[in-house]
Amino acid sequence: KNESVREAVKTKNYIFSPVNEKLNLEVENTNKLLWEIPESVGIKTGRTSGAGEVLIYEYKKENKDITIIVMSSEDRFLDTKNLLLWTLNSFEWR
């Protein structure tokens, strides 16, 4: 519900400019689905030894708002895309 957080998680690239402007730092979001699926909202990527690859993902288009959480994955982006496609093809929204 926090609009600042919502904007941050869907930002693809961001450039930090220090006050002295001598050195800029560009960071890129690690959620590659932001580039591949236009309706991606983003949320959070990660990886730990215990959980493996993790992705908390949100898709929002018209009246569809889908959240998918993938843990212990070998390819979190492919698993998430497959779950999203299955969901979009298996349900109707009214």
CNS distance restraints for C-alpha pairs under 8 A (distance, minus, plus):
assign (resid   1 and name CA) (resid   6 and name CA) 7.52 0.50 0.50
assign (resid   2 and name CA) (resid   6 and name CA) 6.24 0.50 0.50
assign (resid   3 and name CA) (resid   7 and name CA) 6.11 0.50 0.50
assign (resid   4 and name CA) (resid   8 and name CA) 6.23 0.50 0.50
assign (resid   5 and name CA) (resid   9 and name CA) 6.25 0.50 0.50
assign (resid   6 and name CA) (resid  10 and name CA) 6.65 0.50 0.50
assign (resid   6 and name CA) (resid  41 and name CA) 7.61 0.50 0.50
assign (resid   6 and name CA) (resid  43 and name CA) 7.77 0.50 0.50
assign (resid   7 and name CA) (resid  11 and name CA) 6.32 0.50 0.50
assign (resid   9 and name CA) (resid  41 and name CA) 7.12 0.50 0.50
assign (resid   9 and name CA) (resid  42 and name CA) 5.24 0.50 0.50
assign (resid   9 and name CA) (resid  43 and name CA) 4.96 0.50 0.50
assign (resid   9 and name CA) (resid  44 and name CA) 7.06 0.50 0.50
assign (resid  10 and name CA) (resid  34 and name CA) 7.02 0.50 0.50
assign (resid  10 and name CA) (resid  40 and name CA) 7.52 0.50 0.50
assign (resid  10 and name CA) (resid  41 and name CA) 5.23 0.50 0.50
assign (resid  10 and name CA) (resid  42 and name CA) 4.76 0.50 0.50
assign (resid  10 and name CA) (resid  43 and name CA) 6.95 0.50 0.50
assign (resid  11 and name CA) (resid  29 and name CA) 6.86 0.50 0.50
assign (resid  12 and name CA) (resid  28 and name CA) 5.82 0.50 0.50
assign (resid  12 and name CA) (resid  29 and name CA) 5.04 0.50 0.50
assign (resid  12 and name CA) (resid  34 and name CA) 6.93 0.50 0.50
assign (resid  12 and name CA) (resid  35 and name CA) 7.88 0.50 0.50
assign (resid  13 and name CA) (resid  26 and name CA) 6.97 0.50 0.50
assign (resid  13 and name CA) (resid  27 and name CA) 5.74 0.50 0.50
assign (resid  13 and name CA) (resid  28 and name CA) 4.46 0.50 0.50
assign (resid  13 and name CA) (resid  29 and name CA) 6.11 0.50 0.50
assign (resid  14 and name CA) (resid  26 and name CA) 5.66 0.50 0.50
assign (resid  14 and name CA) (resid  27 and name CA) 5.46 0.50 0.50
assign (resid  14 and name CA) (resid  28 and name CA) 6.58 0.50 0.50
assign (resid  15 and name CA) (resid  24 and name CA) 6.49 0.50 0.50
assign (resid  15 and name CA) (resid  25 and name CA) 5.54 0.50 0.50
assign (resid  15 and name CA) (resid  26 and name CA) 4.26 0.50 0.50
assign (resid  15 and name CA) (resid  27 and name CA) 6.39 0.50 0.50
assign (resid  16 and name CA) (resid  24 and name CA) 5.68 0.50 0.50
assign (resid  16 and name CA) (resid  25 and name CA) 5.08 0.50 0.50
assign (resid  16 and name CA) (resid  26 and name CA) 6.22 0.50 0.50
assign (resid  16 and name CA) (resid  27 and name CA) 7.99 0.50 0.50
assign (resid  17 and name CA) (resid  21 and name CA) 5.81 0.50 0.50
assign (resid  17 and name CA) (resid  23 and name CA) 6.93 0.50 0.50
assign (resid  17 and name CA) (resid  24 and name CA) 4.85 0.50 0.50
assign (resid  17 and name CA) (resid  25 and name CA) 6.71 0.50 0.50
assign (resid  18 and name CA) (resid  22 and name CA) 7.36 0.50 0.50
assign (resid  18 and name CA) (resid  23 and name CA) 6.79 0.50 0.50
assign (resid  18 and name CA) (resid  24 and name CA) 6.68 0.50 0.50
assign (resid  30 and name CA) (resid  45 and name CA) 6.73 0.50 0.50
assign (resid  31 and name CA) (resid  42 and name CA) 6.81 0.50 0.50
assign (resid  31 and name CA) (resid  44 and name CA) 7.44 0.50 0.50
assign (resid  31 and name CA) (resid  45 and name CA) 6.24 0.50 0.50
assign (resid  31 and name CA) (resid  77 and name CA) 7.99 0.50 0.50
assign (resid  32 and name CA) (resid  36 and name CA) 6.65 0.50 0.50
assign (resid  32 and name CA) (resid  77 and name CA) 7.44 0.50 0.50
assign (resid  33 and name CA) (resid  37 and name CA) 5.55 0.50 0.50
assign (resid  33 and name CA) (resid  40 and name CA) 6.66 0.50 0.50
assign (resid  33 and name CA) (resid  42 and name CA) 7.73 0.50 0.50
assign (resid  33 and name CA) (resid  77 and name CA) 6.88 0.50 0.50
assign (resid  34 and name CA) (resid  38 and name CA) 6.53 0.50 0.50
assign (resid  34 and name CA) (resid  39 and name CA) 7.90 0.50 0.50
assign (resid  34 and name CA) (resid  40 and name CA) 5.39 0.50 0.50
assign (resid  34 and name CA) (resid  41 and name CA) 7.20 0.50 0.50
assign (resid  34 and name CA) (resid  42 and name CA) 6.39 0.50 0.50
assign (resid  39 and name CA) (resid  59 and name CA) 5.61 0.50 0.50
assign (resid  39 and name CA) (resid  60 and name CA) 5.56 0.50 0.50
assign (resid  39 and name CA) (resid  61 and name CA) 5.94 0.50 0.50
assign (resid  40 and name CA) (resid  57 and name CA) 7.65 0.50 0.50
assign (resid  40 and name CA) (resid  58 and name CA) 6.08 0.50 0.50
assign (resid  40 and name CA) (resid  59 and name CA) 4.67 0.50 0.50
assign (resid  40 and name CA) (resid  60 and name CA) 6.51 0.50 0.50
assign (resid  41 and name CA) (resid  57 and name CA) 7.30 0.50 0.50
assign (resid  41 and name CA) (resid  58 and name CA) 5.24 0.50 0.50
assign (resid  41 and name CA) (resid  59 and name CA) 5.64 0.50 0.50
assign (resid  41 and name CA) (resid  60 and name CA) 6.59 0.50 0.50
assign (resid  42 and name CA) (resid  56 and name CA) 7.80 0.50 0.50
assign (resid  42 and name CA) (resid  57 and name CA) 5.54 0.50 0.50
assign (resid  42 and name CA) (resid  58 and name CA) 5.73 0.50 0.50
assign (resid  42 and name CA) (resid  59 and name CA) 7.69 0.50 0.50
assign (resid  43 and name CA) (resid  56 and name CA) 5.78 0.50 0.50
assign (resid  43 and name CA) (resid  57 and name CA) 5.43 0.50 0.50
assign (resid  43 and name CA) (resid  58 and name CA) 6.53 0.50 0.50
assign (resid  44 and name CA) (resid  55 and name CA) 5.87 0.50 0.50
assign (resid  44 and name CA) (resid  56 and name CA) 5.12 0.50 0.50
assign (resid  44 and name CA) (resid  57 and name CA) 6.74 0.50 0.50
assign (resid  45 and name CA) (resid  53 and name CA) 7.91 0.50 0.50
assign (resid  45 and name CA) (resid  54 and name CA) 5.81 0.50 0.50
assign (resid  45 and name CA) (resid  55 and name CA) 4.56 0.50 0.50
assign (resid  45 and name CA) (resid  56 and name CA) 6.39 0.50 0.50
assign (resid  46 and name CA) (resid  53 and name CA) 6.11 0.50 0.50
assign (resid  46 and name CA) (resid  54 and name CA) 5.04 0.50 0.50
assign (resid  46 and name CA) (resid  55 and name CA) 6.38 0.50 0.50
assign (resid  47 and name CA) (resid  51 and name CA) 6.66 0.50 0.50
assign (resid  47 and name CA) (resid  52 and name CA) 5.29 0.50 0.50
assign (resid  47 and name CA) (resid  53 and name CA) 4.47 0.50 0.50
assign (resid  47 and name CA) (resid  54 and name CA) 5.62 0.50 0.50
assign (resid  48 and name CA) (resid  52 and name CA) 5.22 0.50 0.50
assign (resid  48 and name CA) (resid  53 and name CA) 6.87 0.50 0.50
assign (resid  50 and name CA) (resid  72 and name CA) 7.85 0.50 0.50
assign (resid  51 and name CA) (resid  71 and name CA) 5.98 0.50 0.50
assign (resid  51 and name CA) (resid  72 and name CA) 4.83 0.50 0.50
assign (resid  52 and name CA) (resid  71 and name CA) 6.55 0.50 0.50
assign (resid  52 and name CA) (resid  72 and name CA) 4.27 0.50 0.50
assign (resid  52 and name CA) (resid  73 and name CA) 5.83 0.50 0.50
assign (resid  52 and name CA) (resid  74 and name CA) 7.12 0.50 0.50
assign (resid  53 and name CA) (resid  70 and name CA) 7.83 0.50 0.50
assign (resid  53 and name CA) (resid  71 and name CA) 6.04 0.50 0.50
assign (resid  53 and name CA) (resid  72 and name CA) 5.48 0.50 0.50
assign (resid  53 and name CA) (resid  73 and name CA) 4.93 0.50 0.50
assign (resid  53 and name CA) (resid  74 and name CA) 6.20 0.50 0.50
assign (resid  53 and name CA) (resid  75 and name CA) 6.92 0.50 0.50
assign (resid  53 and name CA) (resid  76 and name CA) 5.83 0.50 0.50
assign (resid  54 and name CA) (resid  69 and name CA) 7.50 0.50 0.50
assign (resid  54 and name CA) (resid  70 and name CA) 5.44 0.50 0.50
assign (resid  54 and name CA) (resid  71 and name CA) 4.49 0.50 0.50
assign (resid  54 and name CA) (resid  72 and name CA) 6.41 0.50 0.50
assign (resid  54 and name CA) (resid  73 and name CA) 6.60 0.50 0.50
assign (resid  54 and name CA) (resid  76 and name CA) 6.10 0.50 0.50
assign (resid  55 and name CA) (resid  68 and name CA) 7.83 0.50 0.50
assign (resid  55 and name CA) (resid  69 and name CA) 5.80 0.50 0.50
assign (resid  55 and name CA) (resid  70 and name CA) 5.21 0.50 0.50
assign (resid  55 and name CA) (resid  71 and name CA) 6.73 0.50 0.50
assign (resid  55 and name CA) (resid  76 and name CA) 6.03 0.50 0.50
assign (resid  55 and name CA) (resid  77 and name CA) 7.51 0.50 0.50
assign (resid  55 and name CA) (resid  80 and name CA) 7.70 0.50 0.50
assign (resid  56 and name CA) (resid  67 and name CA) 7.26 0.50 0.50
assign (resid  56 and name CA) (resid  68 and name CA) 5.91 0.50 0.50
assign (resid  56 and name CA) (resid  69 and name CA) 4.51 0.50 0.50
assign (resid  56 and name CA) (resid  70 and name CA) 6.49 0.50 0.50
assign (resid  57 and name CA) (resid  67 and name CA) 5.61 0.50 0.50
assign (resid  57 and name CA) (resid  68 and name CA) 5.16 0.50 0.50
assign (resid  57 and name CA) (resid  69 and name CA) 6.29 0.50 0.50
assign (resid  57 and name CA) (resid  80 and name CA) 7.67 0.50 0.50
assign (resid  58 and name CA) (resid  65 and name CA) 7.09 0.50 0.50
assign (resid  58 and name CA) (resid  66 and name CA) 5.59 0.50 0.50
assign (resid  58 and name CA) (resid  67 and name CA) 4.43 0.50 0.50
assign (resid  58 and name CA) (resid  68 and name CA) 6.38 0.50 0.50
assign (resid  59 and name CA) (resid  64 and name CA) 7.54 0.50 0.50
assign (resid  59 and name CA) (resid  65 and name CA) 5.73 0.50 0.50
assign (resid  59 and name CA) (resid  66 and name CA) 5.12 0.50 0.50
assign (resid  59 and name CA) (resid  67 and name CA) 6.49 0.50 0.50
assign (resid  60 and name CA) (resid  64 and name CA) 5.54 0.50 0.50
assign (resid  60 and name CA) (resid  65 and name CA) 4.43 0.50 0.50
assign (resid  60 and name CA) (resid  66 and name CA) 6.42 0.50 0.50
assign (resid  61 and name CA) (resid  65 and name CA) 6.60 0.50 0.50
assign (resid  63 and name CA) (resid  93 and name CA) 6.87 0.50 0.50
assign (resid  63 and name CA) (resid  94 and name CA) 7.54 0.50 0.50
assign (resid  64 and name CA) (resid  93 and name CA) 6.78 0.50 0.50
assign (resid  68 and name CA) (resid  80 and name CA) 6.86 0.50 0.50
assign (resid  68 and name CA) (resid  83 and name CA) 7.67 0.50 0.50
assign (resid  68 and name CA) (resid  84 and name CA) 7.63 0.50 0.50
assign (resid  69 and name CA) (resid  80 and name CA) 7.81 0.50 0.50
assign (resid  70 and name CA) (resid  76 and name CA) 6.35 0.50 0.50
assign (resid  70 and name CA) (resid  79 and name CA) 7.29 0.50 0.50
assign (resid  70 and name CA) (resid  80 and name CA) 6.67 0.50 0.50
assign (resid  71 and name CA) (resid  76 and name CA) 7.53 0.50 0.50
assign (resid  73 and name CA) (resid  79 and name CA) 7.45 0.50 0.50
assign (resid  75 and name CA) (resid  79 and name CA) 6.16 0.50 0.50
assign (resid  76 and name CA) (resid  80 and name CA) 5.97 0.50 0.50
assign (resid  77 and name CA) (resid  81 and name CA) 6.12 0.50 0.50
assign (resid  78 and name CA) (resid  82 and name CA) 6.13 0.50 0.50
assign (resid  79 and name CA) (resid  83 and name CA) 6.23 0.50 0.50
assign (resid  80 and name CA) (resid  84 and name CA) 6.04 0.50 0.50
assign (resid  81 and name CA) (resid  85 and name CA) 6.07 0.50 0.50
assign (resid  82 and name CA) (resid  86 and name CA) 6.10 0.50 0.50
assign (resid  83 and name CA) (resid  87 and name CA) 6.09 0.50 0.50
assign (resid  84 and name CA) (resid  88 and name CA) 6.11 0.50 0.50
assign (resid  85 and name CA) (resid  89 and name CA) 6.07 0.50 0.50
assign (resid  86 and name CA) (resid  90 and name CA) 5.89 0.50 0.50
assign (resid  87 and name CA) (resid  91 and name CA) 6.12 0.50 0.50
assign (resid  88 and name CA) (resid  92 and name CA) 7.74 0.50 0.50
